[in-house]
Amino acid sequence: MGESRVLGVIPARLGSERLPRKPLHVLAGRPLIEWVWRRAATFGVLDTLVIATDSEEVAEVARGFGARALLTAADHPSGTDRVAEVVRGLGADFEIVVNIQGDEPFLREEQVRGAVALVRAGWPVGTLATPVGSLEAWRDPSVVKVVRREDGAALYFSRAPIPHRRQGPPTLEQLCGVGYLRHIGLYAYAPAALERWVTLPEGELERLERLEQLRPLAAGINIGVAVVDSAPEGIDTPEDAERAEKILREMAAA
């Protein structure tokens, strides 16, 4: 019996509050969604890669640069729901599904492989984390933190600075270790776990923190968390886009 087949889905919603029309925002001559797709298309761990969008404009642009693009409902509350619609439409040909953020043009294949490996090992959902690295990030509510059980399962995700150190703020050495982790928003799912996730009602913890991963966690779905050395920053603001464009131009010139 061969290895399980892996479907990669890049959700691409046209609306964005902090960076208008984010998937189509041009960086170094190409739209952001094209940079993400081009990077993910090189990943040997993925058997199939699709872009899932609520916008015909995004779908047309994606098809223009060679991607497979699928139109999904416009009223999905999250990218996870958009991914689940794609899985339903494609049928049961895949044993693992990967949700690749549409604003991560610097994602690395080993990170995707890390999340996929967790599901292959039996976890219903796999995700990643990396050391927080600084007090500023630890205290920043836009940086999602995660604490794990000894077996690597997520105990809790929060925007708050966790774990709390009663003796005072953690040292830089501690913040660079596996006790203080920043969550990376990449997920791999077993299809049954994904379907259960999106059929669960919104939970109180999810409402309080505005973190969708607390919904399955509160319902008892185990989420395995693999720790990686570092992770690229996503693109959420015009400042992020400027930083990314500089990096992309430097890579092209190298």
Secondary structure, DSSP 8 states (H G I E B T S, - for coil): -----EEEEEEE-S--SSSTTGGG-EETTEEHHHHHHHHHTT-TT-SEEEEEES-HHHHHHHHHTT--EEE--TT-SSHHHHHHHHHHHH-S--SEEEE--TT-TT--HHHHHHHHHHHHTT-SEEEEEEE--SHHHHH-TTS-EEEE-TTSBEEEEESS--S--TTSS--HHHHTSTTSEEEEEEEEE-HHHHHHHHHS---HHHHHHT-TTHHHHHTT--EEEEE-S-------SHHHHHHHHHHHHHHHH-
